[in-house]
Amino acid sequence: MTKSAKLPKNWSYEETVTKIEATVTRLEQGELPLAAVFEEFELAVQQLQQCESFLQARQEQVDLLIETLDESI
């Protein structure tokens, strides 16, 4: 996912992290059929990419705000 990729409407970082944690728990239990393991893993990777994109965008906002603050001092 690129920095400019849009997140789904009503997307929540916290909810996505909770979903990822639940997926990891299911995978660690080892009770899923192999096909389900790959599907769950693929979804978790997509969710991690969304989180990374979100955090990267917020870091850029913080950097810009700090830069603006430094210029005004």
Secondary structure in CASP SS format (residue, H / E / C, confidence):
PFRMAT SS
TARGET T0000
AUTHOR 0000-0000-0000
METHOD secondary structure of the structure
MODEL  1
M C 1.00
T C 1.00
K C 1.00
S C 1.00
A C 1.00
K C 1.00
L C 1.00
P C 1.00
K C 1.00
N C 1.00
W C 1.00
S C 1.00
Y H 1.00
E H 1.00
E H 1.00
T H 1.00
V H 1.00
T H 1.00
K H 1.00
I H 1.00
E H 1.00
A H 1.00
T H 1.00
V H 1.00
T H 1.00
R H 1.00
L H 1.00
E H 1.00
Q H 1.00
G C 1.00
E C 1.00
L C 1.00
P C 1.00
L H 1.00
A H 1.00
A H 1.00
V H 1.00
F H 1.00
E H 1.00
E H 1.00
F H 1.00
E H 1.00
L H 1.00
A H 1.00
V H 1.00
Q H 1.00
Q H 1.00
L H 1.00
Q H 1.00
Q H 1.00
C H 1.00
E H 1.00
S H 1.00
F H 1.00
L H 1.00
Q H 1.00
A H 1.00
R H 1.00
Q H 1.00
E H 1.00
Q H 1.00
V H 1.00
D H 1.00
L H 1.00
L H 1.00
I H 1.00
E H 1.00
T H 1.00
L H 1.00
D H 1.00
E H 1.00
S H 1.00
I C 1.00
END
